[in-house]
Amino acid sequence: MPASSFTLAGKLFANDAPLTIIAGPCLAESAELCLTVSGRMKEACDELGLPYIFKASYDKANRSSAGSFRGHGVDEGLAILRGVKQQLGVPVLTDVHEPAQAEAAAKVADVLQVPAFLSRQTDLLLACAQAAEKHGGAVNVKKGQFLAPWDMANVWDKLEGTSRAFITERGASFGYNNLVVDFRSLLWLKDAGIPACFDATHSVQLPGGAGTSSGGQREYVAGLATAAVSLGIAALFLEVHPDPPNAASDKETQLPLDEAPRLLERLAELDRWAKGL
């Protein structure tokens, strides 16, 4: 079974350890973009003493429109992530949508992420758990927007093939094109001994709210992140981009890169207070 704490890339990952920052663009649009974002975020996290994991997707199989850009695919996308890892020495996280891709992704990524819409898919969960354990990585499962936090106990049981895993809260469906965050979810995960992560940017999505794409309310990202970190969680997930209005995906919710360091400064201080560090 997954443990309540584990070491990833030499850093302790746990609800009572220093906050891990998982941040990067939604899509690995280019090697240049990924290196720009990861370099700035690594610098900010190093200054604050916060562990950092770079995130980007090599493929987004759940875009609202069939005509939306999905990424560069497995081979080119993973090559971009490998370049970030090699050049900056940071661990990386990426989505896996199909069981057959888990092994290839685990050879590059330190964290395999199961998307929220797929959080109950047994074959995908098992494949990610086995591949991550084989290559010394971890698994992050986004809690489905349609699930209660306690429903994730069954998901957690399916990850018995790995000792390193965590669950991310990202809001619950509330009527049409809207999500709300119940912060009791993070407390439930913590009480269950599960490392808890909060996704501050996807939680402000308006799924499908723009017709052929998702809308969002970026102005609430900082507030929700602050509330989550005050509860003493293991990690915070943020999508950041140098130019959100022109991002290839989730342009309404990604945080501008130049705003991220100041937010992290406030959150680092709050994290130390919440955990008595």
C-alpha positions in Angstrom: 0.0 0.0 0.0 1.1 3.6 -0.5 2.7 5.2 2.6 1.7 8.4 4.4 5.2 9.7 3.6 7.9 8.9 1.2 11.1 10.3 -0.4 11.0 11.6 -3.9 14.1 12.9 -5.7 15.8 13.1 -2.3 13.1 15.2 -0.7 10.5 14.2 1.9 6.9 14.2 0.6 4.4 14.3 3.5 1.6 16.4 5.0 3.9 17.5 7.8 7.0 18.1 5.6 7.8 21.4 3.8 5.3 22.2 1.1 6.2 20.7 -2.3 5.4 22.9 -5.3 4.3 21.2 -8.5 4.2 23.8 -11.2 4.5 24.3 -14.9 2.5 25.0 -18.1 -0.6 22.9 -18.9 1.0 21.6 -22.1 4.6 21.0 -23.1 4.2 23.4 -25.9 7.9 23.7 -26.7 11.3 22.9 -25.1 11.9 26.7 -24.8 8.7 27.3 -22.8 9.3 24.4 -20.5 12.9 25.4 -19.7 11.8 29.0 -19.1 9.0 28.1 -16.7 11.0 25.4 -14.9 14.0 27.6 -14.5 12.1 30.4 -13.0 10.1 28.2 -10.7 13.1 26.3 -9.5 14.9 29.5 -8.7 11.9 30.8 -6.7 11.5 27.5 -4.8 15.2 27.1 -4.1 15.2 30.6 -2.5 12.3 29.6 -0.2 13.6 26.1 0.6 10.6 24.5 -1.0 10.9 21.2 -3.0 10.0 21.7 -6.6 8.5 19.3 -9.3 8.1 20.6 -12.8 4.8 19.6 -14.5 3.7 19.6 -18.1 1.6 17.2 -20.2 2.9 15.6 -23.4 -0.7 14.9 -24.5 -4.1 16.2 -23.4 -6.5 13.6 -24.4 -9.5 15.3 -22.7 -9.7 18.7 -24.5 -13.2 20.1 -24.9 -13.0 20.2 -28.7 -11.6 17.6 -31.0 -9.9 20.4 -32.9 -7.9 21.7 -29.9 -4.1 21.3 -29.7 -3.3 18.2 -27.6 0.4 18.4 -27.5 3.3 16.8 -29.4 2.6 13.2 -28.5 4.4 10.6 -26.5 7.8 10.6 -28.1 8.4 14.3 -28.7 6.6 15.3 -25.5 8.6 13.0 -23.3 11.8 14.2 -25.0 11.0 17.8 -23.9 10.4 16.6 -20.3 13.6 14.6 -20.4 15.5 17.7 -21.5 14.1 19.7 -18.5 15.1 17.0 -16.1 18.6 16.7 -17.5 19.3 20.4 -17.9 17.9 21.6 -14.6 18.0 18.5 -12.4 14.4 18.8 -11.3 11.9 15.9 -11.0 9.0 16.1 -13.5 5.3 15.1 -13.5 3.1 14.3 -16.5 -0.3 12.9 -17.2 -0.9 9.4 -18.4 -4.2 8.7 -20.2 -3.7 5.1 -21.3 -2.2 2.0 -19.5 0.0 1.3 -22.5 1.8 4.6 -22.0 2.7 4.2 -18.3 6.0 2.4 -18.8 7.4 4.9 -21.3 6.3 7.8 -19.2 7.8 6.3 -16.0 11.2 6.1 -17.7 11.2 9.9 -17.8 8.7 11.2 -15.3 9.2 11.0 -11.5 5.5 11.3 -11.0 2.8 9.7 -13.2 -0.5 11.6 -12.9 -3.9 10.0 -13.4 -6.4 12.7 -14.7 -9.5 13.4 -12.6 -11.9 12.1 -15.3 -9.9 8.8 -15.2 -9.5 8.5 -11.5 -11.5 5.3 -11.2 -10.0 3.5 -14.2 -8.6 0.4 -12.6 -6.3 -0.7 -15.5 -4.8 2.8 -15.7 -4.2 3.0 -11.9 -2.6 -0.4 -11.8 -0.4 0.3 -14.8 0.8 3.6 -13.3 1.4 2.1 -9.9 3.5 -0.8 -11.3 5.5 1.4 -13.7 6.2 4.1 -11.0 7.3 1.5 -8.5 9.6 -0.2 -11.1 11.3 3.1 -11.9 11.3 4.6 -8.4 8.7 7.2 -9.1 5.3 8.1 -7.6 1.7 8.3 -8.6 -0.6 11.4 -8.3 -4.3 10.8 -8.7 -6.5 13.8 -9.3 -9.8 13.3 -7.4 -12.7 13.1 -9.9 -15.0 16.1 -10.0 -17.8 13.6 -9.6 -16.4 11.9 -6.4 -16.7 12.6 -2.7 -13.3 12.5 -0.9 -14.1 9.2 0.9 -14.8 7.6 -2.5 -11.0 7.9 -3.0 -10.4 5.2 -0.5 -11.3 2.7 -3.2 -8.9 4.4 -5.6 -6.2 4.4 -2.9 -6.6 0.6 -2.5 -6.1 0.1 -6.2 -2.6 1.7 -5.9 -1.3 -1.2 -3.8 1.4 -1.8 -6.4 3.4 1.2 -5.2 4.6 2.7 -1.9 4.6 6.2 -3.2 1.4 8.0 -4.1 -0.7 11.0 -3.3 -4.2 12.4 -4.1 -5.0 15.9 -5.4 -8.2 17.8 -4.7 -9.3 19.9 -7.7 -12.9 20.9 -7.1 -16.3 19.2 -7.4 -18.9 19.6 -10.1 -21.6 22.1 -9.0 -24.2 22.6 -11.6 -23.3 23.3 -15.2 -19.8 24.6 -16.1 -18.8 25.2 -12.5 -16.7 23.7 -9.8 -16.5 24.4 -6.1 -13.9 23.4 -3.5 -14.9 21.8 -0.3 -11.7 22.1 1.9 -13.0 19.3 4.1 -11.7 17.0 1.4 -8.1 17.9 2.2 -8.8 17.3 5.9 -10.4 13.9 5.1 -7.3 12.9 3.1 -5.0 13.9 5.8 -7.0 12.1 8.5 -6.9 8.9 6.3 -3.1 9.1 6.2 -3.0 10.1 2.5 -0.5 12.8 1.4 -2.8 15.6 0.2 -2.2 18.0 -2.7 -4.4 20.9 -3.8 -4.7 22.0 -7.5 -5.3 25.7 -7.2 -5.6 26.4 -11.0 -7.9 23.6 -12.2 -10.1 24.3 -9.2 -11.1 27.6 -10.8 -11.9 26.1 -14.1 -15.4 26.5 -15.7 -15.4 23.2 -17.6 -16.5 23.7 -21.1 -17.6 27.2 -20.1 -16.2 28.8 -23.3 -18.1 26.4 -25.6 -15.2 24.7 -27.4 -12.8 25.2 -24.4 -12.9 25.6 -20.6 -13.3 29.0 -19.1 -11.9 30.0 -15.7 -11.6 32.5 -12.9 -7.9 33.1 -12.5 -8.5 35.8 -9.9 -9.4 33.2 -7.3 -6.2 31.1 -7.6 -4.2 32.9 -4.9 -7.1 32.9 -2.4 -7.9 29.2 -2.8 -4.2 28.3 -2.6 -3.8 30.3 0.6 -6.8 28.5 2.2 -5.4 25.1 1.2 -1.9 25.7 2.5 -3.2 26.9 5.8 -4.5 23.4 6.4 -1.0 21.9 6.3 -0.9 19.8 3.1 1.9 17.9 1.3 1.9 19.8 -2.0 0.4 22.6 -4.1 -0.3 22.2 -7.8 -0.2 25.3 -10.0 -0.2 25.8 -13.8 1.9 28.7 -14.7 2.7 30.3 -18.1 4.6 33.4 -19.2 1.7 34.5 -21.4 -1.6 32.8 -20.3 -3.9 34.6 -22.8 -1.9 32.9 -25.6 -1.4 29.5 -23.9 -2.3 26.5 -26.0 -4.5 25.1 -23.2 -6.2 26.4 -20.1 -5.4 30.0 -20.9 -8.2 31.3 -18.5 -6.8 29.6 -15.4 -3.0 29.5 -15.7 -1.1 31.9 -13.4 1.2 34.4 -15.0 4.8 33.3 -14.4 5.9 36.7 -13.1 3.2 36.5 -10.4 4.2 33.1 -9.1 7.3 33.9 -7.0 5.5 36.5 -4.9 2.6 34.1 -4.2 5.0 31.3 -3.2 6.8 33.7 -0.8 3.5 34.2 1.1 2.6 30.5 0.9 6.0 29.4 2.2 5.6 31.5 5.3 2.0 30.2 5.8 3.2 26.6 5.4 5.8 27.0 8.1 3.1 28.4 10.4 0.6 25.7 9.6 3.1 22.9 10.3 5.1 24.6 13.1 8.3 24.3 11.0 
